[in-house]
Amino acid sequence: MNYHWKELVPVDRYVVRTNGMLHDYDRKVMTMLYQPLIGVKAYSLFMSLWSEVEENKLSGSESTHHVLMSMMQLPLNEIYQERLKLEGLGLLKTYVAEEIDTKKFIYELQPPLSPKWFFQDGMLNVFLYNRVGKNRYQQLKAFFSDESMNEKARNITRNFDEVFQSVLLSELKTEPEEGMELARDYVDRSKGATVSVGDEVFDFSLFLAGISENLIPKKSITPSVKEAIKKLSYVYSIGPIEMKNVVLDAMDVNEEVNIEKLRKSARDWYQLEYGGELPSLVEKVQPIAYRVAKSDHLDDKDRELIEQLESLTPKQFLVDISGGIEPAPSDLRILEDVMFKYQLLPGVVNVLVYYVMLRTDMKLQKGYVEKIASHWGRKGVKTVKEAVEMAKKEHRQYQEWAEAKTSNDKKRRPIIRKEKLPKWLKNNQNEETVEKEIDDEEFERERRKLEEKIKRFKNKQKNEE
């Protein structure tokens, strides 16, 4: 787990720079295209840092993180987490200069992608589509586009030599005036930084080993094609073996990979595999930085459960726990909403799913899920271990919420029933002296049935492979 206080403290200083000029139009791009992806806090951090750079300048004045905390009314750990989001989307580069007692950070704001490159990115545009929905996505595309120029119009623009008279080279001053050379950065407009994906997301050695030189020449896999393959592999969960056919579909007559066709081929592959759906945030797994460490003291059963919850996407976990049945779109939307609204990581969502479904007869009740998710979000739960401990600590409160919802929904006297609690929710001490009787034997039967169902489903998948 990343602890922010190991990275920075309130007295650490920082200065803001911009990589080229940021324009007013960038505010619209940030507000309408990026804000749905990064959330209001990360958006506010970007705008707050930008406000520290004066107009027509590339850098601002030095300040401390305590000032930034006061301005944004956020604790430093939240500012740190929102900073990471900006870095991940290519909107911020962070540099640090170590000094004796403190650190000095340089936050270099990167221009957002232009609408043209954003909608052609192949990753950002897909996640935006899933975040805002089809109708809003089409509205945004229409807002950031205009009618093309008349194809019948002729270009009659004059060339330089047709307008200006040539002069001798000796008449031109080739050396700057004395004292004019200064170590300065000229004001410029930089191209927006694209989102980068780490090399570990795709096994290129396996991919290259499986392709025929006659079908896909290795020279066709240029750096730009490799970057596109990494992004598409991440977004659409395409493995090295499947990617071979996707790339083959994008080859042109010159034995070059057309990146636009590659994106379309990847999208078609995914929709064919998953019934016309497009990928969403519920396809992600728990980040490595927030997984249980080998040094953590856990018994074998707890470690096995936690590692399982960390290694599966919420969608896959929902499929496994349902015995291979594809989840309804409404259930996936609930999971994606809690991941995005309450900033819950995928492994934490898996704990939430496991807890709620065992307590509500295998149903995902939206209001109940969101209430617990909101609580975990406020508490800053980031790891599976923390989620398990939180569920264990607060299970009585969550039980009351469930009963209150049942009472309100059915408009009748609450049913007295025996609660089913996962084994990992029970403390070692005898704390089960609550109003509801816990039927361990019945729960254990249900838990074993659930585990057997998951095992049968996984064995079936292995046999099919």
C-alpha positions in Angstrom: 0.0 0.0 0.0 1.2 3.5 -0.8 1.4 5.8 2.3 1.3 9.4 1.2 3.3 10.6 4.2 6.3 8.6 2.9 6.0 10.7 -0.3 5.2 14.2 1.0 4.2 16.2 4.0 2.4 19.5 4.4 5.7 21.6 4.8 7.1 20.2 1.5 7.3 23.0 -1.1 6.2 22.9 -4.7 6.1 25.0 -7.8 3.8 24.6 -10.8 4.9 24.7 -14.4 3.1 24.1 -17.6 4.4 22.2 -20.6 3.7 24.9 -23.1 0.8 27.3 -23.0 -2.6 26.2 -21.7 -5.5 27.9 -23.4 -9.1 28.7 -22.5 -10.3 25.9 -24.8 -8.4 23.4 -22.7 -10.8 24.3 -19.8 -13.7 23.0 -21.9 -11.9 19.9 -22.8 -10.9 19.2 -19.2 -14.5 19.9 -18.0 -16.4 18.0 -20.6 -14.1 15.1 -21.6 -11.7 14.5 -18.7 -13.8 15.4 -15.6 -16.1 12.3 -16.1 -13.0 10.1 -16.1 -11.0 11.6 -13.2 -13.8 12.9 -10.9 -14.4 16.4 -9.5 -11.5 16.3 -6.9 -8.8 15.5 -9.5 -10.4 18.1 -11.8 -10.3 20.7 -9.0 -6.6 19.9 -8.3 -5.7 20.4 -11.9 -7.6 23.7 -12.1 -6.1 24.8 -8.7 -2.6 24.2 -9.9 -3.3 25.9 -13.2 -4.5 29.0 -11.4 -1.1 29.4 -9.8 0.5 30.1 -13.2 0.1 33.7 -14.3 -1.2 34.4 -17.8 1.5 34.3 -20.5 3.9 32.6 -18.1 5.1 29.0 -17.9 5.7 28.8 -14.1 4.2 30.0 -10.9 5.5 31.0 -7.4 6.8 28.6 -4.8 4.3 27.4 -2.2 3.8 24.7 0.4 1.4 21.8 0.3 -0.2 23.2 3.5 -1.4 26.2 1.4 -2.8 23.8 -1.2 -4.7 21.8 1.5 -6.2 25.1 2.8 -7.2 26.2 -0.7 -8.8 22.9 -1.7 -10.2 22.1 1.8 -8.8 18.5 1.4 -6.5 16.4 3.5 -3.0 15.7 2.0 -3.7 12.0 1.5 -6.7 12.8 -0.8 -4.6 15.4 -2.7 -1.9 12.8 -3.2 -4.4 10.2 -4.5 -5.9 12.8 -6.9 -2.5 13.7 -8.1 -1.8 10.1 -9.0 -5.0 10.1 -11.2 -3.7 13.2 -13.1 -0.4 11.5 -13.6 -2.0 8.3 -14.8 -4.0 10.1 -17.4 -1.0 12.0 -18.7 -2.2 15.4 -17.4 0.6 15.9 -14.9 4.4 15.1 -14.6 5.9 15.3 -11.1 9.6 15.9 -10.4 11.2 16.1 -6.9 14.4 17.8 -5.7 15.6 16.2 -2.4 16.9 18.7 0.1 18.3 18.3 3.7 15.0 18.6 5.6 12.3 19.0 3.0 11.5 18.1 -0.6 10.7 20.5 -3.4 8.2 19.2 -6.0 7.8 20.5 -9.5 4.3 19.9 -10.9 4.4 20.2 -14.7 0.8 20.4 -16.1 0.4 18.8 -19.5 -2.1 20.0 -22.0 -5.1 17.7 -22.4 -5.5 16.0 -25.7 -7.3 17.9 -28.4 -10.8 16.6 -29.0 -9.7 15.0 -32.3 -7.0 12.9 -30.6 -9.1 12.2 -27.5 -11.9 10.7 -29.6 -9.3 8.7 -31.6 -7.3 7.6 -28.6 -8.8 4.1 -28.4 -8.8 4.0 -24.6 -10.0 7.3 -23.2 -12.9 7.5 -25.6 -14.1 4.0 -24.7 -14.1 4.7 -21.0 -15.8 8.0 -21.6 -18.5 6.2 -23.6 -19.1 3.8 -20.7 -19.1 6.6 -18.1 -21.5 9.1 -19.7 -23.6 6.7 -21.9 -24.3 6.7 -25.6 -26.5 9.8 -25.9 -24.2 12.1 -23.9 -21.2 10.7 -25.8 -22.8 11.5 -29.1 -23.6 15.0 -27.8 -19.9 15.6 -26.8 -18.7 14.4 -30.2 -21.1 16.8 -31.9 -20.0 19.7 -29.6 -16.3 19.2 -30.3 -16.7 18.8 -34.1 -18.0 20.8 -37.1 -18.8 20.3 -40.7 -16.0 19.4 -43.0 -14.8 21.7 -45.7 -16.4 21.5 -49.1 -14.5 18.8 -51.0 -15.0 20.7 -54.3 -13.2 23.8 -53.1 -9.8 24.4 -54.7 -6.7 25.5 -52.8 -5.4 28.7 -54.3 -3.0 29.7 -51.5 0.3 31.3 -52.7 3.7 29.8 -51.8 6.4 31.8 -49.9 8.5 32.3 -53.0 5.5 33.7 -54.9 5.0 36.4 -52.3 8.5 37.3 -50.9 11.6 38.2 -52.8 14.8 36.1 -52.2 17.8 37.7 -50.5 21.4 36.7 -50.3 22.5 34.6 -47.3 25.2 37.2 -46.5 22.5 39.8 -45.9 20.9 37.8 -43.1 22.1 38.1 -39.5 23.0 34.5 -38.4 24.4 35.4 -35.0 22.3 36.7 -32.1 23.1 40.1 -30.6 25.6 40.0 -27.6 23.8 39.2 -24.3 20.7 37.9 -26.0 21.3 34.2 -25.3 19.7 33.4 -21.9 18.7 30.1 -20.3 15.0 30.6 -20.8 12.1 28.4 -22.1 10.2 30.1 -24.9 6.4 30.2 -24.6 5.1 27.4 -26.9 2.1 25.2 -27.3 2.9 21.5 -26.6 0.9 18.6 -28.0 -1.3 17.0 -25.3 0.3 14.0 -23.6 -1.2 10.7 -24.4 -2.0 8.1 -21.8 0.8 5.6 -21.4 0.3 1.9 -20.4 3.1 -0.1 -18.8 5.0 -2.8 -20.8 3.9 -5.5 -18.3 0.3 -5.4 -19.5 1.1 -7.3 -22.7 3.6 -10.2 -23.3 5.2 -9.1 -26.6 7.7 -12.0 -26.6 4.8 -14.5 -26.6 3.0 -12.5 -29.2 6.0 -12.3 -31.6 6.8 -16.0 -31.1 3.3 -16.9 -32.2 3.2 -14.9 -35.5 4.3 -16.0 -38.9 6.8 -13.7 -40.7 4.8 -14.4 -43.9 1.5 -13.2 -42.4 2.7 -10.4 -40.1 6.3 -9.2 -40.8 8.1 -8.1 -37.6 9.0 -4.8 -39.3 5.2 -4.0 -39.3 5.2 -3.9 -35.5 6.5 -0.3 -35.2 6.7 1.6 -31.9 3.4 3.3 -32.6 1.8 0.0 -33.4 3.3 -1.6 -30.2 1.8 1.3 -28.1 -1.6 0.8 -29.7 -1.4 -2.9 -29.1 -0.7 -2.3 -25.4 -3.6 0.1 -25.0 -6.0 -2.2 -26.8 -4.8 -5.2 -24.8 -5.5 -3.3 -21.6 -8.9 -1.9 -22.6 -10.3 -5.0 -24.3 -8.4 -7.7 -22.2 -7.0 -9.3 -25.4 -4.2 -11.8 -24.8 -1.1 -12.3 -27.0 -2.6 -15.3 -28.8 -5.9 -13.6 -29.6 -4.1 -10.3 -30.6 -2.5 -12.1 -33.5 -5.8 -12.3 -35.4 -6.7 -8.8 -34.4 -3.5 -7.5 -35.9 -3.8 -9.7 -39.0 -7.2 -8.1 -39.7 -5.6 -4.6 -39.6 -2.8 -5.4 -42.2 -3.0 -3.5 -45.4 -1.6 -4.3 -48.9 1.7 -2.7 -48.0 2.2 -5.1 -45.1 1.7 -2.2 -42.6 -0.7 -2.2 -39.6 -3.4 0.4 -40.0 -3.9 1.7 -36.4 -7.5 2.8 -37.1 -8.3 -0.6 -38.5 -6.5 -2.2 -35.5 -8.8 -0.3 -33.1 -11.9 -1.3 -35.0 -10.7 -4.9 -35.2 -10.1 -5.0 -31.4 -13.5 -3.5 -30.7 -15.2 -6.0 -33.0 -13.4 -8.8 -31.3 -14.5 -7.7 -27.9 -18.1 -7.2 -28.9 -18.2 -10.6 -30.6 -16.8 -12.2 -27.4 -19.1 -10.3 -25.0 -22.3 -9.9 -26.9 -22.0 -6.4 -28.3 -21.0 -4.8 -25.0 -18.0 -2.4 -24.6 -15.6 -2.7 -21.7 -16.0 -0.7 -18.6 -14.1 0.0 -15.3 -15.4 -3.3 -13.8 -12.9 -5.1 -16.1 -10.0 -3.9 -13.9 -8.2 -5.9 -11.1 -6.7 -4.7 -7.8 -3.5 -2.7 -8.4 -0.4 -4.5 -7.4 0.5 -1.6 -5.0 -2.6 -2.3 -2.9 -2.3 -6.1 -2.7 -1.4 -8.1 0.3 2.4 -8.5 0.8 4.2 -11.8 1.4 5.4 -10.4 4.7 1.9 -9.8 6.1 1.0 -12.3 8.8 -2.1 -14.1 7.7 -3.3 -17.6 8.1 -3.5 -19.7 4.9 -7.2 -19.6 4.5 -7.4 -15.8 4.9 -4.5 -15.3 2.5 -6.1 -17.6 -0.1 -9.4 -15.7 0.1 -7.7 -12.3 -0.1 -5.4 -13.2 -3.0 -8.5 -14.6 -4.9 -10.4 -11.4 -4.4 -7.4 -9.4 -5.5 -6.8 -11.3 -8.7 -10.3 -11.2 -10.2 -12.1 -8.3 -11.8 -15.5 -7.5 -10.2 -17.2 -8.7 -13.3 -15.3 -12.0 -13.3 -15.9 -12.4 -9.6 -19.6 -11.9 -10.1 -19.6 -14.5 -12.9 -17.7 -17.0 -10.6 -19.9 -16.5 -7.6 -23.0 -17.0 -9.8 -21.7 -20.3 -11.2 -20.8 -18.9 -14.7 -24.0 -16.9 -15.3 -23.3 -13.6 -17.0 -24.3 -10.7 -14.8 -27.1 -8.4 -15.8 -26.1 -5.0 -17.2 -27.8 -3.4 -14.3 -25.6 -5.3 -11.8 -22.5 -4.2 -13.8 -23.6 -0.6 -13.7 -24.0 -0.8 -9.9 -20.4 -2.1 -9.6 -19.0 0.5 -12.0 -20.9 3.3 -10.2 -19.5 2.4 -6.8 -16.0 2.1 -8.2 -16.3 5.6 -9.8 -18.5 7.5 -7.3 -16.8 6.3 -4.2 -13.3 5.6 -5.6 -13.3 2.0 -4.5 -10.6 -0.3 -6.0 -11.6 -3.5 -7.8 -10.5 -5.9 -5.0 -12.5 -3.8 -2.4 -15.6 -4.0 -4.7 -15.1 -7.8 -4.7 -15.3 -7.9 -0.9 -18.4 -5.7 -1.1 -20.0 -8.1 -3.6 -19.1 -11.1 -1.5 -20.5 -9.5 1.7 -23.8 -8.2 0.2 -24.7 -11.3 -1.9 -24.2 -13.6 1.1 -26.5 -11.4 3.2 -29.2 -10.7 0.6 -29.8 -14.1 -0.9 -27.5 -13.6 -4.0 -29.1 -10.2 -4.9 -27.2 -6.9 -5.5 -29.5 -4.3 -3.9 -28.4 -0.9 -5.3 -29.3 1.2 -2.2 -27.7 -1.2 0.2 -24.5 -1.6 -1.9 -24.1 2.2 -2.3 -24.6 2.8 1.4 -21.8 0.5 2.4 -19.6 1.7 -0.5 -20.1 5.3 0.6 -19.0 4.4 4.1 -15.9 2.6 2.8 -15.1 5.5 0.5 -15.2 8.0 3.4 -13.0 5.7 5.5 -10.5 5.5 2.6 -10.6 1.7 2.3 -8.1 0.8 -0.3 -7.1 -2.9 0.2 -8.9 -6.1 0.4 -7.6 -6.7 3.9 -8.9 -3.3 5.1 -12.3 -4.1 3.5 -12.6 -7.4 5.3 -11.6 -5.8 8.6 -14.1 -3.0 8.0 -16.9 -5.4 7.3 -16.0 -7.4 10.4 -16.0 -4.3 12.6 -19.2 -2.7 11.2 -21.3 -5.8 10.5 -23.9 -4.9 13.2 -24.4 -1.5 11.7 -24.7 -3.0 8.2 -27.2 -5.5 9.5 -29.4 -2.6 10.8 -29.2 -0.9 7.4 -30.3 -4.1 5.7 -33.2 -4.5 8.1 -34.3 -0.8 7.7 -34.3 -1.2 4.0 -36.3 -4.4 4.2 -38.8 -2.6 6.4 -39.1 0.4 4.2 -39.4 -1.6 0.9 -42.0 -4.1 2.1 -44.0 -1.7 4.3 -44.6 -4.3 6.9 -43.2 -5.7 10.1 -39.6 -6.8 9.7 -39.1 -10.6 9.4 -37.0 -12.1 12.2 -34.5 -14.2 10.3 -31.2 -15.8 11.0 -28.2 -13.8 9.6 -25.7 -15.5 7.4 -22.3 -14.1 8.0 -19.1 -15.1 6.2 -16.5 -16.8 8.4 -14.0 -14.0 7.9 -16.5 -11.5 9.4 -16.4 -13.2 12.8 -13.9 -12.0 15.3 -11.9 -14.5 17.3 -13.7 -13.4 20.5 -17.3 -14.4 21.2 -19.0 -11.2 19.9 -22.0 -12.9 18.5 -24.3 -11.8 21.4 -26.3 -9.5 19.1 -30.1 -9.3 18.7 -30.1 -11.8 15.8 -29.1 -15.5 16.2 -26.3 -16.6 13.9 -26.9 -20.1 12.5 -23.3 -21.2 11.8 -24.3 -24.6 10.5 -26.7 -23.2 8.0 -24.2 -20.6 6.8 -21.4 -23.2 6.4 -23.7 -25.2 4.2 -24.5 -22.2 2.0 -20.8 -21.2 1.9 -19.8 -24.7 0.8 -22.4 -24.8 -1.9 -21.2 -21.4 -3.2 -17.5 -22.5 -3.2 -18.4 -25.8 -4.9 -20.4 -23.9 -7.5 -17.3 -21.7 -8.2 -15.0 -24.7 -8.4 -17.3 -26.6 -10.8 -17.5 -23.5 -13.0 -13.7 -23.1 -13.0 -13.1 -26.8 -13.7 -15.5 -26.6 -16.6 -13.6 -23.6 -18.0 -10.3 -25.5 -17.8 -11.7 -28.6 -19.5 -13.1 -26.4 -22.4 -9.6 -24.9 -22.8 
